[in-house]
Amino acid sequence: MTPSLIRGRPRRGRSHLFVRVAHALVGVVVGVLWLVLPWMTIDDDAPAAGVRTSAAAPAADESSGTDLVLPVAALAVVLGLAAYGSVRRIRRTRSRTTPAAAGTTHVGAYPAPRAQPPPADLDERSRAALVDADNRLRAFREELLFAEAVSGPFATAAEAAEAELSAACAIRARYEEGVPEEAAALAGVVGRCEEAERRLTAEAEKLRTLRALDRDPAAALASAEARFRELTARTAGAEATPLDDSVTGYDELAKDSLVSATVHLNQTHQATAAGRPDEAAHRLRAAETAISRADVLVTAVARLRSARTEAARLIPPALTGAEAELAPFRDSTPYEGETYARLLHADAVLAAVRQETTSGQPYDPLGVLRRIVQATEPLAAGRSGVLAVAALLVARESVAAADDYVAVHREAVGAAPRVLLSQARLTDDLPRADALAREARGRAEQDVRLRGHPA
């Protein structure tokens, strides 16, 4: 059916309704006139003398009836028009195609659309969802380390959850950059995090059932105690000369974690002996968490020591590679412009590095290597492979250090450092990865200073 035909039907229906109402009005008027017609008739016969006085009353009644004709007719017309208007309003309301204004109650009105959560609430929910999902993933990976014999399928689940979490962090990062600006992005963050937690929750229940923590925790307890003894020895060796501010106090935190693990392991033995398997499983998981935290701290110190040794070895060839990258610009670059300014800056940085590394004073090899990479990166064309190796070493250590810090202080670290850390892991631009990881570490340290160290 064509649109013109569709539009024509309501007009014919309204015309038909108007005719019917008009007919009804005419009928009402005719009926009223018919009722009062006997009073309006004129009697031409002369009345008898005897009855002249008695006819006064009927004359008065006749005059009264005549006066009522016009008001009654007007009232009938008004009532008819009101009925017609009411019918038209009801038909129009029932046939409308656009929703009525919110809060209307007339017939045919559509219900008001469901109110969306305010962006501020969604923003807070998305941040909390990111923190909860990341903490759940870290706890799940820690438990996998104590169940290496059965970690195959569960490791796959952890990877799937990590993919969901990475996607949520990417959405959150784009939202904070203003792309996109609508609140739908925040809802996507919440949805991704909920999916990650759903996967981890299902697999965690299977993992604990397989480990039989609530039935016979003896095997898991023996494994935890073996790792505890190993970490105790490693922690004693972690008391080295000051390396870097990034691991200052890590040996003390590791010792505190081992003390906490000792308490939980003793409570696990007591609960097992008393026949309280649920409590024993809970205490054992607390001990495993403390042991994992101590492991992260001790490993961070050892890894940093190794990275600093490798960085010190790379500094001389990195300086040579930097000169090779800058050589083509020295004779061909005019003494003005952005390229010349970058060349001057690179030469100044390299001269300062040579002076620092030959002065005999302590220096940070990773920091020096980072300065070489940053100074030459705008002009580097990839002719020197040693600079790429140096950039990889610096970025890898920055990402690992930030991840360790978040893992140890995760109860106090908010969403922003986790988003930055996720971006650092995913980018292929090594200098950018280094910068993002260092920013993530700085933001995490701010959160810890504001909220305090975890208990």
C-alpha positions, 0 to 999 in steps of 0.5 A: 500500500502506498504512503498516500493511501496510508495517509488518506485513511485517517482523513476519511475516518475523521470525516465520517466521524464528523458527519455522524456527530453532526447528524446526532446534533441535528437529531438532538435539536429536532427532538428538543424543538419537537418537545416544545412545539406544542407550547409554541403553537398559536391559538387563533380562536377567541376564548370564552368569557368565562374562562378568560381569567383562568387562562392566565396561568397557561399563558405564563407557562407557555411563555416560560416554555418558549424561553427554554428553547434556545438554552436547551438547544445551545446546551445540546450543541455544546455537549455534542461538540465536547463529545466530538472533541473527546472522541478525537483526542482519544483516537489521536492518542491511541494512534500516535507514533511518538512517545509521550512526554515522561510522566504523562498518564493519559491513554496511549502514552508510552512509558518514560524511558529507563534512566541511564546511570549518571556518568560519574557513577559509571566512571567509579564503577569502571575504576572499581571493576578494573581494580577487582578484576586485576586483583582477582587475576593476580591472585589466581596466577599466584595460586597456579604457582602452587599447583604447577602440576595441574596448571595447564588448562587453568593457565589458558583460562588465566590468559583468556581473562587477561585478554578481557582485562587488557581490552577493558584497559584499552577502552578505559585509556581511549575514554580518558583520552576523549575517544569516545566521549559517551558513557557507553565506553565505561559500560564496556569496561565494566562488562569486560571486567565482569567477564574476566572475573566470571571466567576466573571464579569458575576456574578457581572453584575447579582448581581448589576442588582439584587441589582438595584444600578443603578435604586434605590440605597436607600436600599443599601445605608441604609444598607451601612450606618448601617454598617458604624455606627456599625464600627464607634463604633467598631473602637473607641474600637479598641484603645487598648494597643499595642498588636503586630507589625502586627497590629500597625497603624491599628486603624489609617488606619481604621479611615482613611477608615471611613473618606473616606466612609463618603465622598463617602456616602455624594456624593451618597446622592447628586447624588441620589437627583440630579437624577444621578443613575449611579454616585450614584451607583459608589459612593456607591460602593466606600463607600462599599469598604472603609467600608469593608477595615475598617471592615478588620482592626478592625476585625484583631485587635479584632481577634489578641487580642483573639488569644493572650489570647488563646495562653497565656492559652495554654502555660503551657499545651503546655510545659507539652505536649512538655516534654511528647514528648521529654521524650522517647528520653532522655534515649534512644538517644546516646550522638551524632547524629542528634536526640541528637542535636535536643533534646538539641535544644528543651531543650534549647528553652523550658528553655528559654520559661519558663524563659521568661514567668515567668520573669514578663516582657511583651511577645508575647504569640503567638510567645512563642507558635510558638517557642514551636511548632517549637522546638518539631515538629522534634521529636513529634510523636503526643502523646500530642494533645495540641501541635496540637491545639497550631500549629493550633492556630498559623498557623490560625492566621498567615494566617488570618493576612497575608490575612488581610494585602493583602486585605487592601493593595491590590493595592500595593501588587504583585503576589508573596505574593498572591501565598505564601498565597494560598499555606499556605491556602491549605497545611495540614502541620501546621508549613509549613502553618505558615511559608508560611503565615509569608513569604507572610506577609513579602513579602507584606510589602516589596511591600507596602514599595516600592509602597506606601500605597493605597490611 
